[in-house]
Amino acid sequence: MPEQREPRAGFIAVGRVLRPWGLHGDVKVEPLTDFAERFRPGARLWLDGRHRRIEHSREGSGSLYVKFAGVNTPEEAGDLRGLLLEIAESELTVLPEGEFYHHQLTGLEVRSISGETLGTVREVLEPGPNSVFVVDGPLGEVLIPYIDDVVKQVDLGEGMIAVELIDGLLPEARPPRPPRYKRHQSRRQRRASAPPSD
């Protein structure tokens, strides 16, 4: 089965099935959410268009292992490889003020506080203690750290993020290359002008 890259319309991905695990239909899961309770026993997630109940789950060595009701063999678990675990958007946990889900930030326009348009958020990364917006725009790809010194406002209603352009944030513009005045000769001309050999 081909890998599912995007959740269905109206749904949010909270995990991805990586591969079968063990002999009883368990699967190894890559969590895509900060809410571990999504994977507690008894919880229900959408998987391959079906609402499935989690029988049990456990963490180990930085990974998550989940057993879904009705999936009882390695072969059945293998059929789920690459699929997303989804919830309906209506089931999203309400976040405190000033916190946002990645999907809410993707596609927002990024502008400097002086009004310069930097582009739109293509992706939100989590490389360390703070998120990073990957912005595509007139300057190419720009990485914007989601820190107070830089991100001054996120307005979902306006579809806009306002940032302060601190030193080193934008890629340096390369100076134009000076014109070249080197003479170019055809191969025939070079042969004709070459000194005779003894």
N, C-alpha and C positions, 0 to 999 in steps of 0.2 A: 504494500500500500504506500503511495507517495506521501512524503512529509507534508503535514498541514502547516503552512507558513503564517496564515492570518486567521484570527477567530472569525466566526460567522457574524453577519450583521446583527447588532443588538446584543452581542455577547463579548465578554472580556476573558482573555486567557489568564489562568492562575497557575498553570503548570504545563509541562510537556512530557510525554512518555518517551523515555530514552531507549529502554530495551527490557526484555523479560528478565526475571530474577527468580531463581529457584525452580522448584518442581511443581508448585501448586498454583500457578497463575499470577504470582506477584509481579509487579513491574517497578523498575527504577524510574524515578520521576525527577525532573528538574523543576523546582518551584519557581514560579514567576510572580510571587506575591510575598508581602511581608507578614501576612496573616496566616500563621501556622494552623489556626483552627479550621481553615478550609479543608484540611486533610485529616481531621479527627475521625475516629470510627463513628459511623452513622451519618456522616455528612454526605451530601449528594452533589455530584458534579456532572456536567454534560460531557460526554465522551463519544465521539463518532455519531453525533446526533441522538444519543440515548442518554436518559437521566440515570446515572449509575450510583449505587450506594457503596461507600467505603466500608469494608468489613473490618480491616485493621490497617494500621500504618506504623512505621517506626523510622527513626533517624539513626544513621550509623556512618561514621567516617565522612561526615559532611554531605551525605546523600540521603535521599528520602525513598522509602520503599512502601508501596501501597498495594493492597489486595482489594479488588473490586468484586462485588457479588456477581456471580454468573460467569466469572473468568476463572477457570479452574485448572488449566493446563498451560505449559510453556508455549504450545502452539497457539492457543487462544490469546495469550498475552503478547505473542509475537505479532499478531495481526494489529495490535494497537501501537506498535512502534512508530514514533514520529507524530502522533496525534496530539492535539492540544486538549487540556482539561479546561473547561469553560464554565463560567457562571453568567447568568443574565445581568445586563447592566443595572437592572432594578435591584439586584441583590448586593450591590457594592456597599461596603461599609462607609458610613458618613465620616469624612475626615475633619479634624479640627481646622479652624480658620488658618489660612496660610499654607496648608498642605494640599498637594494635588497628586492625582494619578498621572502616570506617564502618558496615557492616551489622551488626557485632557490638554497636555502641553504640546503634543505633536501637532504640527500644522499652524501653530500660533506665529504671528509676525513679530520679529524682534527689531526694536528700534532703540537708538541711543536717546538719552534724555534731551538731546538737542534736536531730535527729529530725524536723524539719519537712519535710513532703512538698511538693516544688515542682512535680512532674508527671513526665512521661515525655519522653524524647528523640524528637522527631519527625524531625529531620534534623541532619546534621553539615555545616557549611559550612567552606570554606577561604578566607576573605577576605584573609588575610595570613600572617604568620609562624606563627600558631597557629590551631588549629581552634576552632570555636565550636559549642556544642550549642544547637539550637533546642528549647526545652522548653515543652510545653503543659501547663497545670495550673490550679490554683485562682486564680492571679494573672494568668491569660492567658498570652501568649507571653513567655517570659523567655529572654534570650541569656546563655549561660554560657561564658566563655572557658576553653579547655582549657589552663590554666597552673597551675604548681605552687602558687601562692598561693591558688588557688580550688579546683581538683580535688584532693581528698585521697586518694581511693580509687576504683578501678574494679574491681568484683567481678562478673565474668561469671557465676560460679556462683550468686550471690545475685540477679543481675539488677539491680544497684544501683550508683549513682554517688554518692559522698559529697562534698559541697562545703562550703566555708567561706563564709559570707555576709559578704563584705567590703563596705565602704561603697560605695554607688552601684551594686551589683550588681542589686538588685531595683527594679522600677519604684516610684516614690513613690506612696503611697496618697493619693488626692485627698480633701480634707476634704468632708464632706457639704454640699450646697447649703443655705443657710438657707431657712426657709420664707418664702413670699411672701404678703404680706397685701394686695396690690393689689386694689382693688375692680373687679369685672368687671360691666359693664352690657350689656344687650342693645342692639342697634342702635335698637330702638324707644325704649328708655329714654334713650339718648344724644340722640336727636332731640328728645324731649320736654323734656329738661333744658337743651338748648342755648339760649342767649339769642336772642331774636328779631332778625332782621336788618332793617335799614332798607330 
